[in-house]
Amino acid sequence: MNFNVIGESVNRSDAIAKVTGKARYSEDYSESDMLVGKVLRSQYAHAIIKNIDVSKAKALDGVKAVITHKDLSKIKFATAGHPWSLDPSHRDVEDRLILTDKARFVGDAIAAVVAEDELIAQKALELIKVEYDVLPAVFNAKESIQPGAPIIHEEKPDNIISSFGANIGDIDEEIKNADYIFTGEYETSAVQHCHMENQSAYAYKDSSDRIVIVTSTQIPHIVRRIVAQALGLPWGKVRVIKPYIGGGFGNKQDVTIEPLTAAMSLAVNGEPVRLTLTREEVFVDTRTRHAMLFNIKTAVSKDGYLKGIYMSNLVNNGAYASHGHSIAMSAASKFRPLYNFSAIKVEPKTIYTNLPVAGAMRGYGIPQICFALESHLDDIAKSLNIDPIEFRENNFINIGHTDKLSNLVVRSFGLKECVKKGKELINWNEKKEKYKNQSSDKRRGLGMACFSYFSGTHPVALELAGARIVMNQDGSCQLQVGATEIGQGSDTVFSQMAAEIIGIPFDMIHIVSMQDTDITPYDSGAYASRQTFVTGAAVKKAATEVRNKVLKIASKKTGLSADELDIINGDIIEKRLNGFICTIEDISMEAFYNRIDAEPITSDVSENVRMNAIAYGVTFAEVEVDIITGKIEVLEIYNVHDSGTIINPKLAEGQVQGGVSMALGYALSEKMIFDNKTGKLLNNNLLDYKLQTILDTPNIGVAFVETYDPGASFGQKSLGENPAISPAPAIRNAVLDATGVAFNKLPMNPQAVYEKFKEEGLI
């Protein structure tokens, strides 16, 4: 085949629909006589619900139902968007009720109203009288595991969800024999995803008495299972439909509103009920990124080689488990195929506190551990007076490296080339010399940070994906996948893959963007940067089957072996003579209407991918630091990736631009601020929560080093989450270079920077 679609910057398949407003999101769908749901939330961080009087709310004209924990079964369920496991010990923690009888954070859902409109629903909430037995609360992870701390879940009296870690080699021996031992403490803050579209869903009973949920989710097939579990229903009694999504970033990889939405519909005999969260509700009762506190001890030889590393990690998980320890273990695993340590020991503790729940967010624990590790490495390099790039390069793993715990093999490794390219782009050597010995109030510096990341969850979890292709009479194809498009461009990439394999133009692939659990092939959903790698394998398998069926009919038609034929740009050709035979439309018409052999061309496959590919990358940053005001300005930033084969360069560049933009906020301004006495979130809106704006964002440099990973269907590796991982430590290290001051806590906002400079005597 010499007709290529892979590697081309074709326009997004959903671009026109989105920019013209034709794309329909959850709130664009409706049923007749739709009712409105609203939620009553606890005003206390920790309290037993002694009594709820809903009589006045029920009596209000226009109120159809009011429900509390008393009206629902006491089925505890897990909300995390992971595939189901047949092994009970491998399942997520089941600690959530649809409506609780014990509030565990300010904002916990304790009652719900269904009414004819939003105003009536809001008025009804105000009429509900709640009698609380207020309990002591704890918000700090360290304090939560001290003797005598309030017990948040009776099943975990020490407030520790899990403490399972990772151990390779003999860390004690490496530390004992080290020439140098370096220690450091590094801390990250809780932040919010801030996707454009708030969580929104509606539910109703269909004519067959099944519950149907239309929802903005990354994981429709998993939502189906969890809603059924929460309500005690057979899984087949639930149908989930996912329209277009206005962003998720992991926050919609959790089943947050769908069980309650379904319960509200059931409370009014299956009438349609919509629940849409306000932005303030999204901040407190969806998910956050985990705040983590790392203490690191590293053994280093006198010639600058890393020998062993020990990390403790206190993870503030908030009031419920959600993805819980899975994220702590992700952090403990994904950094390992990066540096050639002889011994690694990571001891995480994932801890309940009375704060909003932490869960999946872009990077899944790696932005936190990358900040700690890459900051620590710069601290070591500075102490040893070694160039930070040279220090890292001398300690990189090599291709063929096998992780001793997961047995994952590094089959492609372009990180050295990424570093070389980034170093050239930012003009490292010249600027390093230029910025020596600064003493003015505004100082400039350079920093860099590396990362490694996986392409899916194997071998920890099941990686199953489905794809269905149906060829039309004109030779074009419908493509259906269970993998969800959430703005990252996966529908476009899957269409490119199918077009490439079949041998037809990109615009002859018509992908069905809406997922429906009654119709769509099974797929776990959008998370773990898995879709191009995992679902791509299923798409390739389905497209190959379609291609083979086309060539089989063409072979029968021409008398030539299928091996002698090819499909180029929608035409069947004889390879040896490069001669045109017929169009793919001619073959499809044969498949539909040949009176003897008619059999429409279809493929419906699943692929269980038991493979992973490790992506790499680096961020280089140049900053200017105002010593007097504490403001850090990023002057230049380059994000360079080894993500294997780049399927669509334009979309890949867009992914990097968005990821770096998120990381800038994580590094410099974003932080959820809680009242340390009440646990109430003080900046629960987009005015007080300091996202970066376009005026705060520098030009973001993007570059790729293309390798080919043999474990992938097209040589590709992950990219979706990767751009958000390493900018924060690169910026931190640039500030260290500019000022000599090490910032070990995020965010580095002007107040924190000013206070640190004052502490260090710069002001």
Secondary structure, DSSP 4 states (H G I P E B T S, - for coil): -----TT--PPPTTHHHHHHT-S-BGGG---TT-EEEEEEE-SSSSEEEEEEE-HHHHHSTTEEEEEEGGGS----B--B-----SSGGGSPP--B-SS-SEE-STT-EEEEEEESSHHHHHHHHHH-EEEEEE------HHHHTSTTPPPSSTT-TT-EEE---EEES-HHHHHHT-SEEEEEEEE--------SSPPEEEEEE-TTS-EEEEE--S-HHHHHHHHHHHHT--GGGEEEEE-B-S--TTTTSB--SHHHHHHHHHHTTT--EEEE--HHHHHHHS-BPPEEEEEEEEEE-TTS-EEEEEEEEEEEEESS-TTHHHHHHHHHHHTTTTB--SEEEEEEEEEE-SSPPB---TTTTHHHHHHHHHHHHHHHHHHHT--HHHHHHTTB--TT-B-TTT--B-----HHHHHHHHHHHTTHHHHHHHTTT--SSEEEEEEEEEEEE-SS-TTTS--EEEEEEEE-TTS-EEEEESSPPSSSSHHHHHHHHHHHHHT--GGGEEE---EETTTSPPB--S-TT-HHHHHHHHHHHHHHHHHHHHHHHHHHHHSS-GGGEEEETTEEEETTTTEEEEEHHHHHHHHHH-TTT----EEEEEEE------EEEEEEEEEEEETTT--EEEEEEEEEEE-BS-S-HHHHHHHHHHHHHHHHHHHHT----B-TTT--BS--STTTS----GGGPPPEEEEE-----TTSSSSB---SSGGGTSHHHHHHHHHHHHHS----BS---HHHHHHHHHHHT--
